[in-house]
Amino acid sequence: IDDAIDAVEGLTAPKRRDDDSVREAVRVALRRSIKVEFNRRPVVEIQLVRVS
């Protein structure tokens, strides 16, 4: 989860408002984290829910 948070915080403000950019950043961050930890390359599907 920390990797996902870091990925979102690393985005620029306009990209943070773009759902596709957020999904892709989180997807890539989680894949990298899992690859390092378990030496696997999982299929990752992100479901983004915005709460206002």
PyMOL commands that place a pseudoatom at each C-alpha (Angstrom):
pseudoatom trace, name=CA, resn=ILE, resi=1, chain=A, elem=C, hetatm=0, pos=[0.000, 0.000, 0.000]
pseudoatom trace, name=CA, resn=ASP, resi=2, chain=A, elem=C, hetatm=0, pos=[2.872, 2.380, 0.722]
pseudoatom trace, name=CA, resn=ASP, resi=3, chain=A, elem=C, hetatm=0, pos=[4.099, 1.943, -2.852]
pseudoatom trace, name=CA, resn=ALA, resi=4, chain=A, elem=C, hetatm=0, pos=[0.668, 2.871, -4.200]
pseudoatom trace, name=CA, resn=ILE, resi=5, chain=A, elem=C, hetatm=0, pos=[0.510, 5.962, -1.987]
pseudoatom trace, name=CA, resn=ASP, resi=6, chain=A, elem=C, hetatm=0, pos=[4.006, 7.016, -3.042]
pseudoatom trace, name=CA, resn=ALA, resi=7, chain=A, elem=C, hetatm=0, pos=[3.058, 6.567, -6.698]
pseudoatom trace, name=CA, resn=VAL, resi=8, chain=A, elem=C, hetatm=0, pos=[0.022, 8.836, -6.362]
pseudoatom trace, name=CA, resn=GLU, resi=9, chain=A, elem=C, hetatm=0, pos=[1.912, 11.428, -4.333]
pseudoatom trace, name=CA, resn=GLY, resi=10, chain=A, elem=C, hetatm=0, pos=[4.591, 11.477, -7.035]
pseudoatom trace, name=CA, resn=LEU, resi=11, chain=A, elem=C, hetatm=0, pos=[2.098, 12.578, -9.688]
pseudoatom trace, name=CA, resn=THR, resi=12, chain=A, elem=C, hetatm=0, pos=[1.599, 16.214, -10.605]
pseudoatom trace, name=CA, resn=ALA, resi=13, chain=A, elem=C, hetatm=0, pos=[-1.656, 17.834, -9.458]
pseudoatom trace, name=CA, resn=PRO, resi=14, chain=A, elem=C, hetatm=0, pos=[-3.299, 17.696, -12.914]
pseudoatom trace, name=CA, resn=LYS, resi=15, chain=A, elem=C, hetatm=0, pos=[-2.363, 14.017, -13.321]
pseudoatom trace, name=CA, resn=ARG, resi=16, chain=A, elem=C, hetatm=0, pos=[-3.704, 13.246, -9.839]
pseudoatom trace, name=CA, resn=ARG, resi=17, chain=A, elem=C, hetatm=0, pos=[-7.111, 14.430, -11.023]
pseudoatom trace, name=CA, resn=ASP, resi=18, chain=A, elem=C, hetatm=0, pos=[-6.971, 12.133, -14.075]
pseudoatom trace, name=CA, resn=ASP, resi=19, chain=A, elem=C, hetatm=0, pos=[-8.332, 8.680, -13.189]
pseudoatom trace, name=CA, resn=ASP, resi=20, chain=A, elem=C, hetatm=0, pos=[-6.393, 6.881, -15.925]
pseudoatom trace, name=CA, resn=SER, resi=21, chain=A, elem=C, hetatm=0, pos=[-3.080, 8.395, -14.801]
pseudoatom trace, name=CA, resn=VAL, resi=22, chain=A, elem=C, hetatm=0, pos=[-3.726, 7.433, -11.185]
pseudoatom trace, name=CA, resn=ARG, resi=23, chain=A, elem=C, hetatm=0, pos=[-4.738, 3.881, -12.132]
pseudoatom trace, name=CA, resn=GLU, resi=24, chain=A, elem=C, hetatm=0, pos=[-1.640, 3.382, -14.272]
pseudoatom trace, name=CA, resn=ALA, resi=25, chain=A, elem=C, hetatm=0, pos=[0.746, 4.801, -11.660]
pseudoatom trace, name=CA, resn=VAL, resi=26, chain=A, elem=C, hetatm=0, pos=[-0.697, 2.547, -8.949]
pseudoatom trace, name=CA, resn=ARG, resi=27, chain=A, elem=C, hetatm=0, pos=[-0.750, -0.491, -11.244]
pseudoatom trace, name=CA, resn=VAL, resi=28, chain=A, elem=C, hetatm=0, pos=[2.910, -0.087, -12.177]
pseudoatom trace, name=CA, resn=ALA, resi=29, chain=A, elem=C, hetatm=0, pos=[3.972, 0.569, -8.575]
pseudoatom trace, name=CA, resn=LEU, resi=30, chain=A, elem=C, hetatm=0, pos=[2.188, -2.535, -7.290]
pseudoatom trace, name=CA, resn=ARG, resi=31, chain=A, elem=C, hetatm=0, pos=[3.575, -4.728, -10.073]
pseudoatom trace, name=CA, resn=ARG, resi=32, chain=A, elem=C, hetatm=0, pos=[7.107, -3.543, -9.279]
pseudoatom trace, name=CA, resn=SER, resi=33, chain=A, elem=C, hetatm=0, pos=[6.635, -4.147, -5.572]
pseudoatom trace, name=CA, resn=ILE, resi=34, chain=A, elem=C, hetatm=0, pos=[5.298, -7.667, -6.108]
pseudoatom trace, name=CA, resn=LYS, resi=35, chain=A, elem=C, hetatm=0, pos=[8.061, -8.439, -8.611]
pseudoatom trace, name=CA, resn=VAL, resi=36, chain=A, elem=C, hetatm=0, pos=[10.726, -7.467, -6.079]
pseudoatom trace, name=CA, resn=GLU, resi=37, chain=A, elem=C, hetatm=0, pos=[9.081, -9.279, -3.154]
pseudoatom trace, name=CA, resn=PHE, resi=38, chain=A, elem=C, hetatm=0, pos=[7.884, -12.505, -4.811]
pseudoatom trace, name=CA, resn=ASN, resi=39, chain=A, elem=C, hetatm=0, pos=[9.676, -12.575, -8.186]
pseudoatom trace, name=CA, resn=ARG, resi=40, chain=A, elem=C, hetatm=0, pos=[6.297, -12.757, -9.941]
pseudoatom trace, name=CA, resn=ARG, resi=41, chain=A, elem=C, hetatm=0, pos=[4.691, -10.558, -12.589]
pseudoatom trace, name=CA, resn=PRO, resi=42, chain=A, elem=C, hetatm=0, pos=[0.998, -10.506, -11.704]
pseudoatom trace, name=CA, resn=VAL, resi=43, chain=A, elem=C, hetatm=0, pos=[-1.873, -9.131, -13.698]
pseudoatom trace, name=CA, resn=VAL, resi=44, chain=A, elem=C, hetatm=0, pos=[-3.068, -6.128, -11.700]
pseudoatom trace, name=CA, resn=GLU, resi=45, chain=A, elem=C, hetatm=0, pos=[-6.443, -4.456, -12.165]
pseudoatom trace, name=CA, resn=ILE, resi=46, chain=A, elem=C, hetatm=0, pos=[-7.021, -1.226, -10.270]
pseudoatom trace, name=CA, resn=GLN, resi=47, chain=A, elem=C, hetatm=0, pos=[-10.497, -0.185, -9.210]
pseudoatom trace, name=CA, resn=LEU, resi=48, chain=A, elem=C, hetatm=0, pos=[-10.446, 3.485, -8.320]
pseudoatom trace, name=CA, resn=VAL, resi=49, chain=A, elem=C, hetatm=0, pos=[-13.134, 4.999, -6.118]
pseudoatom trace, name=CA, resn=ARG, resi=50, chain=A, elem=C, hetatm=0, pos=[-12.985, 8.714, -5.430]
pseudoatom trace, name=CA, resn=VAL, resi=51, chain=A, elem=C, hetatm=0, pos=[-14.502, 10.006, -2.209]
pseudoatom trace, name=CA, resn=SER, resi=52, chain=A, elem=C, hetatm=0, pos=[-15.276, 13.687, -2.022]
for i in range(1, 52): cmd.bond("trace and resi %d" % i, "trace and resi %d" % (i + 1))
show_as sticks, trace
zoom trace
